[in-house]
Amino acid sequence: MSVPLLPRVAYFCMEYALSEEFPIYSGGLGVLAGDHVKSAADLGVPLVAIGIFWSEGYTRQRLGPTGVPVDAYPVTPREALTATGAKATVTIRGREVTLIAWRVNRHGAGELYLLEPEREEDRWLTRRLYSGGPDLRVAQEIVLGVGGVRMLRALGVAPDVYHFNEGHAVFAGLELVRERMVAGATFPAACAAVRQEIVFTTHTPVLAGNETHALPLLREQGADLGAFSDEQLEALGGAPFGMTVAGLRLSRIANGVAALHGETTRRMWKGVEGAAPITSVTNGVHSPTWQDSRVRAAYSAGPAAILAAHQEAKRELITEVRARSGVALAEERLIIGFARRAASYKRADLILRDPKMNPLLAEGRVQLVFSGKAHPNDTEGKQLVAALAAASKRFPTSVVFLEDYEMRLGRLLTRGCDVWLNNPRRPMEASGTSGMKAAMNGVLNLSVLDGWWPEGCEHGVTGWQLGDGYEGPGQDEHDLKALVAVLLGEVLPIWETDRTRWGQMMQASIAMSQWRFSSDRMVEEYYERIYRRAPLVRAAVG
Ligand SMILES: *Cc1c(COP(=O)(O)O)cnc(C)c1O
């Protein structure tokens, strides 16, 4: 790519997972954004990112005495922050809030600015990510969106393209419209003009997961949004105001995060008039962050070298498991990993529902390592975590639950397990980047054909598909049957009798994923198909 010709992009996201030492993220969205800015920095492309400095980040979650998780909120360290001196003001609940911008000076973040209120007494706004009710959320989204655009002006950055990563950033679009109206444009003309500058990525394949806000709430929270009439707000986001609907109407192109998710997204929003065409750009992960350097080095030396490199990573995982839980997993036996946010559609406990698994687990022929966090207010998710913790009591030497899933643990698991299990209720997994991390480390995916996996799976070669993509009544039973059949009929026999073939599959998994599911490929694709203007019409599928 010839860098000087590339558009200058302003990337907006609520969270960035750059390092476990700098916890201003909750999960997958943050990991994606963190990997996006790291790859942009590695590639030297002109991308400026905007986020929020969360002073107590996201929860650290430990199991309480009954197995139900308990949350704690440590203070986020500030060593990674450099003051820029830039300031911008937003109005929240009738009060002027001055924002400052910190530049992140480490973790490979490139040009990332984090906003924070200048005055201590305004910092309740940016204390905890995804906490509180809709009024706090709207206020935080005004900081990110409205504050973000104003801060770019204060920093002297003039973007060609604004990329909203998920609907949280949509108020930035309203601010861009407002700017044009202040300069004399009519509302429709201002909308048409900003639409040429905005691109939008949506992640949530479940309607209920897409945030909406009552119009009066928008007005109460921010005088900055008071520049618009109800009719104007409704014309963009509907009533209640849908952040995704507004994102689709304010952008020139929108995308889902895997090919299948693109289809799901088009189906979900096909009734939205005036929406941008929706295409897809499949996610990727930052290989220097997620791929084990020993495995990367062994890759070209062949299957035996890969197996040996993997064994070292597996030993490190076993050591960590022992330190955390006291359980000594067997190095020569299969370890299946499953680490995800504890949402019920991910069905973490699926594999435990078939009695055929019991003897395998009792004998330790199969060892399961679970990890995951529930949203602090998600009682159902917390029950799910408690159920996994209970399973580890039933099979004390072969089922482990590791509390407080975060990046470091994610790294250990996606290189130290032998198999990476993924069994969401299709099509609810938009992408699922942990499977890409596993694939790059030769950890073989055993997954439902959801998210990215239909693009990466060659059954019996790069990993295994579980089921045939069936969606409908009895899906859980269908998928469970398929899971146990593939595990007993294919995965275990290869593991137990044909380690050479296993090594070949590891190599095929790395070959398949190393470039195609890297965030370097992803960022290049955003520049070529989304940020650049020319080929957009052809690239978009409508
Ligand atoms: C990679 C990662 C995720 C996202 O993975 P999914 O497959 O989307 O669940 C979430 N949390 C952490 C800590 C990760 O490392």
The ligand as an SDF file (V2000), in Angstrom:
LIG
                    3D

 15 15  0  0  0  0  0  0  0  0999 V2000
  -10.0580  -13.0820   22.4000 C   0  0  0  0  0  0  0  0  0  0  0  0
  -10.7180  -12.6980   23.6450 C   0  0  0  0  0  0  0  0  0  0  0  0
  -12.1090  -12.4830   23.6580 C   0  0  0  0  0  0  0  0  0  0  0  0
  -12.9780  -12.6660   22.4310 C   0  0  0  0  0  0  0  0  0  0  0  0
  -13.0880  -14.0200   22.0770 O   0  0  0  0  0  0  0  0  0  0  0  0
  -14.4650  -14.6760   21.6120 P   0  0  0  0  0  0  0  0  0  0  0  0
  -14.0500  -15.8570   20.8240 O   0  0  0  0  0  0  0  0  0  0  0  0
  -15.1640  -13.6480   20.8000 O   0  0  0  0  0  0  0  0  0  0  0  0
  -15.1920  -15.0360   22.8390 O   0  0  0  0  0  0  0  0  0  0  0  0
  -12.7050  -12.0970   24.8460 C   0  0  0  0  0  0  0  0  0  0  0  0
  -11.9800  -11.9290   25.9720 N   0  0  0  0  0  0  0  0  0  0  0  0
  -10.6600  -12.1330   26.0010 C   0  0  0  0  0  0  0  0  0  0  0  0
   -9.9170  -11.9360   27.2760 C   0  0  0  0  0  0  0  0  0  0  0  0
   -9.9740  -12.5230   24.8430 C   0  0  0  0  0  0  0  0  0  0  0  0
   -8.6470  -12.7150   24.8870 O   0  0  0  0  0  0  0  0  0  0  0  0
  1  2  1  0
  2  3  1  0
  2 14  2  0
  3  4  1  0
  3 10  2  0
  4  5  1  0
  5  6  1  0
  6  7  2  0
  6  8  1  0
  6  9  1  0
 10 11  1  0
 11 12  2  0
 12 13  1  0
 12 14  1  0
 14 15  1  0
M  END
$$$$
